[in-house]
Amino acid sequence: MIVSNTSKRTIEAALNTLNKDYKGNICFNRFEALNSNRTRFAVTLRVKDSHKRGAKLGYSGRHTVAAGWYVWGKFIDLLFDLCPETKIRIRGKAYDAGSWYWEDWNEGSYISPVYASELSLGDG
């Protein structure tokens, strides 16, 4: 996810607030500035323990260290709450506080569909 028009401190505050709900299980997999002004960042979330709340299950049911759909949605909600001027680009789409909505998508197949929201461990 690309986050712009915000600060490193705001992104870290969103993660700290999110972790209150997930008992510290969420961390950054990637968090780096993409410009010299440090107002545009590449952010990826993951979990510390794939068997605890917040983890994403693979479509086969395997536990992964990726953050689940609900974690991402709550994190983005927190970013917009903390800094309404924030802009994000995720899954090829751009959003601001006024256009953001939780969008579910099929991670399975046409024959055997499974949606991202169904693959989030402990949420939903």
C-alpha positions in Angstrom: 0.0 0.0 0.0 1.2 3.5 -0.8 0.4 6.2 1.8 0.9 9.9 1.0 0.1 13.3 2.5 0.9 12.1 6.0 3.8 11.7 8.4 5.8 8.7 9.7 4.5 9.6 13.2 0.8 9.3 12.0 1.4 5.9 10.4 3.1 4.6 13.6 0.3 6.0 15.7 -2.3 4.2 13.6 -0.3 0.9 14.1 0.0 1.5 17.9 -3.7 2.1 18.2 -4.5 -0.9 16.1 -2.3 -3.1 18.3 -4.5 -2.3 21.3 -7.2 -4.3 19.6 -4.8 -7.1 18.4 -2.7 -7.5 21.6 0.5 -6.4 19.9 0.3 -9.0 17.1 0.5 -6.6 14.2 3.8 -5.1 12.9 5.3 -3.6 9.8 6.6 -5.9 7.2 7.7 -2.9 5.1 7.7 0.7 6.1 9.9 3.0 4.0 9.8 6.5 2.8 9.4 6.9 -1.0 10.3 10.6 -1.3 12.9 12.9 0.3 10.2 14.9 2.1 9.1 11.8 4.0 5.4 12.3 3.2 4.9 9.2 0.9 5.5 5.7 2.2 5.3 2.1 1.2 3.5 0.2 4.0 2.9 -3.6 4.4 1.5 -5.1 7.5 2.1 -8.6 8.9 1.5 -10.5 12.1 4.0 -11.8 14.6 2.1 -15.0 15.3 0.1 -16.5 12.4 -2.1 -18.5 14.8 -3.3 -15.4 16.7 -6.0 -12.9 15.8 -5.3 -10.7 12.8 -3.5 -13.3 10.7 -4.7 -14.1 7.2 -5.4 -17.7 6.2 -4.5 -18.9 2.8 -7.4 -20.1 0.6 -6.4 -23.7 1.5 -6.7 -22.8 5.2 -3.0 -22.6 5.9 -1.9 -19.9 8.4 0.2 -17.1 6.9 2.0 -14.1 8.5 0.2 -11.7 6.3 -2.2 -9.3 8.0 -5.9 -10.2 7.4 -8.6 -8.1 5.6 -10.0 -6.7 8.8 -6.6 -5.6 10.0 -6.0 -3.6 6.8 -9.5 -2.1 6.9 -9.1 -1.0 10.5 -5.6 0.4 9.9 -6.8 2.5 6.9 -9.8 3.7 8.9 -7.3 4.8 11.7 -5.1 6.6 9.2 -8.0 8.6 7.9 -9.2 9.4 11.5 -5.8 10.6 12.5 -5.1 12.6 9.3 -8.1 13.2 7.0 -5.7 14.6 4.3 -4.1 11.2 3.9 -4.3 9.5 0.5 -3.7 5.8 -0.1 -3.3 3.5 -3.1 -4.1 -0.1 -2.5 -4.9 -2.9 -5.0 -4.5 -0.5 -7.9 -7.1 2.0 -6.6 -6.6 5.5 -5.0 -8.6 6.6 -2.0 -9.0 9.6 0.2 -11.0 9.9 3.4 -14.2 10.7 1.4 -13.9 7.8 -1.1 -12.6 5.0 1.1 -14.8 2.0 1.7 -14.2 -1.6 2.7 -14.1 -3.7 -0.5 -14.0 -7.5 -0.3 -12.5 -9.5 -3.1 -12.4 -13.2 -4.2 -9.1 -14.8 -3.3 -10.2 -18.3 -4.4 -11.3 -19.3 -7.8 -14.4 -19.0 -10.0 -15.2 -22.6 -9.1 -14.4 -22.4 -5.4 -14.7 -18.7 -4.4 -13.4 -17.6 -1.0 -13.4 -13.9 0.0 -10.7 -12.0 1.8 -13.0 -11.3 4.7 -13.5 -15.0 5.2 -9.8 -15.6 5.5 -9.1 -13.3 8.5 -8.4 -15.2 11.6 -10.4 -14.1 14.7 -12.4 -11.3 13.0 -15.7 -11.1 11.3 
